[in-house]
Amino acid sequence: MGEGELTIGELAGRTGVATSGLRYWEEIGLLPPPARVSGQRRYPPSAVGRVGEILLLQDVGFTLRELKDLIAARERAAEGWRELHRRKLTELDQRLARIEAARTAIAHVLACPHEDIRTCPSFARVVETRLTEGVLKEAPSPAEG
């Protein structure tokens, strides 16, 4: 084994990713095919960083498909990776807006002075907006009732 090379088990141990996950990432092109010694995978030390990058990008919301496109763009030294990041940022902003609206709606339900939330005009407006626009966009503040 070359100096510093890692077996798949060692890479899994250092990164917390199951060996089956590493094999799958290799299969779909997220990890480059490693060298083989007697049929066993041998990863360079840099594979730890690549796996860490994949984990981080998953944590911030990139799908495996998006990661594959992102890694391919970076390897081609193309600027496409910036557009992928911009799109993900827009997607995250939209998710944050929906989460904030959901949080506000739940806080309103808990603070609403109406005994039955279905009799609350503010809640009824939110329900109507949801039905007509197909998505929760805003909710009444907890103080509205």
C-alpha positions in Angstrom: 0.0 0.0 0.0 1.3 3.4 -0.9 2.2 5.8 1.8 -0.8 7.4 3.3 -3.3 5.5 1.2 -6.5 4.5 2.9 -8.6 1.4 2.6 -12.3 1.9 2.2 -12.8 0.9 5.8 -10.2 3.5 7.0 -11.9 6.2 4.8 -15.2 5.3 6.3 -13.8 5.4 9.8 -12.3 8.8 9.3 -15.4 10.4 7.6 -18.3 8.6 9.3 -19.7 7.5 5.9 -20.6 3.8 5.5 -18.5 1.8 3.1 -21.6 1.2 1.1 -22.1 4.9 0.8 -18.6 5.5 -0.4 -19.0 2.8 -3.0 -22.2 4.4 -4.2 -20.6 7.8 -4.4 -17.8 6.3 -6.4 -20.4 4.5 -8.7 -22.2 7.8 -9.4 -19.0 9.8 -9.9 -18.8 11.9 -6.7 -15.6 10.1 -5.8 -13.0 9.3 -8.4 -12.3 5.6 -8.8 -9.5 4.8 -6.4 -6.4 2.8 -7.1 -6.6 -0.9 -6.5 -4.2 -3.2 -4.7 -5.0 -6.9 -5.0 -8.6 -5.8 -5.9 -9.0 -3.6 -2.8 -9.7 0.1 -3.0 -6.9 2.4 -1.9 -7.8 6.0 -1.5 -5.4 8.9 -1.4 -5.4 11.1 1.7 -7.2 13.8 -0.3 -10.3 11.6 -0.4 -11.0 12.5 3.2 -11.3 16.2 2.1 -13.5 15.2 -0.8 -15.9 13.2 1.4 -16.0 16.1 3.9 -16.9 18.5 1.1 -19.7 16.2 -0.1 -21.0 15.9 3.5 -20.9 19.7 3.9 -22.7 20.3 0.6 -25.3 17.8 1.5 -25.8 19.5 4.9 -26.5 22.8 3.1 -29.1 21.2 0.9 -27.4 20.0 -2.3 -28.8 16.7 -3.7 -26.5 14.0 -4.9 -27.5 14.9 -8.5 -26.6 18.5 -7.9 -23.4 17.5 -6.3 -22.4 15.5 -9.3 -23.1 18.5 -11.5 -21.2 20.8 -9.2 -18.1 18.5 -9.0 -18.2 18.1 -12.8 -18.3 21.9 -13.3 -15.4 22.4 -10.8 -13.3 19.8 -12.5 -13.9 21.4 -15.9 -12.9 24.8 -14.4 -16.2 26.1 -15.7 -18.1 28.9 -14.0 -21.2 26.7 -13.9 -20.6 25.9 -10.2 -21.4 29.5 -9.3 -24.8 29.3 -11.0 -25.5 26.0 -9.1 -24.7 27.8 -5.8 -26.9 30.8 -6.8 -29.8 28.5 -7.5 -29.3 26.7 -4.3 -29.2 30.0 -2.4 -32.5 31.1 -4.0 -34.0 27.7 -3.1 -32.9 28.0 0.5 -34.3 31.6 0.7 -37.6 30.2 -0.5 -37.5 27.4 2.1 -36.7 29.9 4.9 -39.7 32.1 3.9 -42.0 29.0 4.0 -40.5 28.0 7.4 -41.0 31.5 8.8 -44.6 31.6 7.6 -45.2 28.1 9.1 -43.7 29.2 12.4 -45.8 32.4 12.5 -48.9 30.4 11.7 -48.3 28.0 14.6 -47.5 30.8 17.0 -50.8 32.5 15.9 -52.8 29.3 16.6 -51.3 29.1 20.1 -51.9 32.8 20.9 -55.2 33.3 19.1 -58.0 34.5 21.4 -60.6 32.5 19.4 -61.5 29.3 21.2 -61.9 27.5 17.9 -59.1 28.5 15.4 -61.6 27.9 12.5 -63.6 30.9 13.7 -60.6 33.2 13.5 -60.8 35.6 10.5 -57.0 35.9 10.3 -56.6 32.1 10.1 -59.4 31.9 7.5 -57.5 34.4 5.3 -54.4 32.3 5.5 -56.3 29.2 4.6 -57.9 30.9 1.7 -54.6 32.3 0.5 -53.1 28.8 0.7 -55.9 27.4 -1.4 -55.7 30.0 -4.1 -51.9 30.4 -4.3 -51.0 26.7 -3.6 -48.4 27.6 -0.9 -48.2 29.1 2.5 -46.7 32.5 1.9 -47.5 34.5 5.0 -49.4 34.0 8.3 -51.0 36.3 10.8 -48.8 37.4 13.6 -49.6 35.8 17.0 -51.1 39.1 18.1 -53.7 39.2 15.3 -56.9 37.6 16.1 
